[in-house]
């Protein structure tokens, strides 16, 4: 997991010499999605180290997944909000 985070950081932030096979991130929205995914993966690692319940780890991983799905256009930020609010019952 740490290797993935380091690789995303290295390639995404262009810390190494650019190669044709490398990925160049030129959109601030894409950078933000990648940053959000990285932060949530780090939270998942910290949650695991803290020996908290698996539900907390799953929540962090789901948030990272949503950031990556937003990056590739599978879901939009509005879809995430609609999903969150659909789970709450607001009083009448």
N, C-alpha and C positions, 0 to 999 in steps of 0.2 A: 504494500500500500504506500509506504514511504517512497519507494522507487517511482511509482506512478506520479505521486505529487511532485517529486523533484524533476521528473522528466517533463511534466506539463509546465512547470515553472520555467525550466531551462529553455524549452522550445517556444513556449508561448510568449515569454518576455525577451526572446532573441538574445540570450546570454552567450550562445555559442555562434560560431560562424555559420551563416545561412547556407544550407545545402538544398539542392532541388527537391530532395525527398522530405525535407523538413516542412513544418507548418508555420505559416506566418499569419498572425492575428492582426487584422487591420481595422476592425470595428470595435468601438468602445463597448458596444452591447455584448459582443462576443467575449471581450476581455472580462467584463463584469460577470458574465455567466460562468466562465472558467474560474474566476476568483471565488465566486459563490460556491461552486462545486468543490473547489479545493478546501475552503473554510469548513464546509460541512463534512467532508471526509476527515479533516483533522479533528473536528468535534467528535466524529464517530470513533476515531482512534482514542481520543482522550476519555470518552465514555467507556470504552472497553477497558482501558487501563484503570479506570475508577471502579470497575466491577459493578456498574449500574445495570439495571434490568435491560434485557434484550430489546424491549419496546423503545427505549431511548436510543439505542444504537440504530435500530431500524428506522426511526424517525429521522436521524441525522443522514443516514444513507439515502432515504427517500428524498430528502431535501437536495442532496447532491445530484441524485438522478433527475429530479425536476429541473435543476439548473442546466444539466446537459441536454435534456429534452427540449428545453427552451432554446438552447444554443442551435440545435439542428432543426428547429421549427416544428417539432412534434406537438408541443403545447405552447400556449401563450400565457403571459402573466395573468390575464383575466381568467383563464381556465383554472389556474391554481387558486385564485381567490374564490371563484365560484365553488370549487371543491371544498375549500375550508368552510365557507359559510353555509354550505348545504348540510353540514353536520351539526349545526347549532339550531336549536329551537328558540326563537325569539318570542317572548311572552306576548299574549294578545291583550 
